[in-house]
């Protein structure tokens, strides 16, 4: 499948027509961006005619008004769903875009309503402090969480669930410890469980090897995995884990040999393509990895994990425009399929645009979205929102988001 092309060489008329296409599809944010690029390019052209400039300005205005109405509808939907902070962000964006006095009045009313809800929510969330006359008893020791155990088993195939349930209490405790990040305890418990269940094809070996990898005990893990694969050559997780060991120990030729000898039923799987591509990437063979991923996408249907791996490879090669275009395509695919866009994909795309000086409203909105979805990235996102507003000449919003970032970082 082909990838998005770079439009930097387009004429103002080409960009305007592209904006028209987006407008016909009601993609007003994209239409606005194309019209703005067309106007900028037109103004740089000697002898630019006033009629074309006026036409583009009218189209930009129309796109902004339609985009403002979309944001207003989104804010109202979020208000109804109880996502007040998100709703306020969209209402604020709509206010920035619209020049319609009637719409501005309705948005200001909506903002006041949201402020009321947010204030009420904050009041409800203030913890109630109680004074106890008697010292409280020590909390009981944490009991084994059967709910967590069942949830972990629920993600496994039925056959493997049955085997895991048959391995006994030592395995159960070790498996829970492993998934809670307590690798030392997990290794000790799983080692005991393996002695109690010494069958050569036991999945306990796979889980124990996972604990060893997390403890950097690569030789112990490798020995377990190589024996396990001889018994279960179709066990994909074992190849994944053994490949990670070879990557960490710079044994890339061994990784390539391992992956070239997998059973036929695994050979053409997406997982194997990803492992082979990652092996090339980790070995520093970035050009080969790029060609390998491109080959998959040209020969098979669209696959997001492969596309992400290709975008990462383009970044490593310094081909930022190509990487940006792929992340854009991933987002477009999610939108066309009506699936949630991974916020990390949004962040990647926004960062690549930002580093290229593309301080657009779309990038601004992506940073606002990521700040809400991934709070750990909020400070950096709001700082960049501030810089985008500053580049657009909106010093009031630039200062506001800088203050928000500073408050969150304090």
Buried (B, 14 or more C-beta within 10 A) or exposed (E): BEBBEEEEEBEBEBBBEBBBEBBEEEBBBBBBBBBBBBBEBBEEEEEBEEEBBEBBEEBBBBBBBBBBBBBBEBBBEBBEEEBBEBBBBBBBBBBBBBEBEEBBEBBEEBBEBBEEBBEEEEEEEEEEEEEEEEEEEEEEEEEEEEEEBEEBBEEEEEEBBEBBEEBBEBBBBBBBBBBEEBBEBBBBBBBBBBEEBEEEEBBBBBBBBBBBBBBEBBEBBBEBBBBBBEEBBEBBBBBBBBBBBBBEEEBBEBBBEBBEEBEEEBEEEEBBBBBBBBBBBBBEBBEBBBBBBBEBBEEEEEBBEBBBBBBBBBBBBEBBBBBBBBBBBBBBBBEEEEEEBBBBBBBBBBBBBBEEEBBBBBBBBBBBBBBBBBEEBBBBBBBBBBBBBBEBEBEEBBEBBBEBBEEBEE
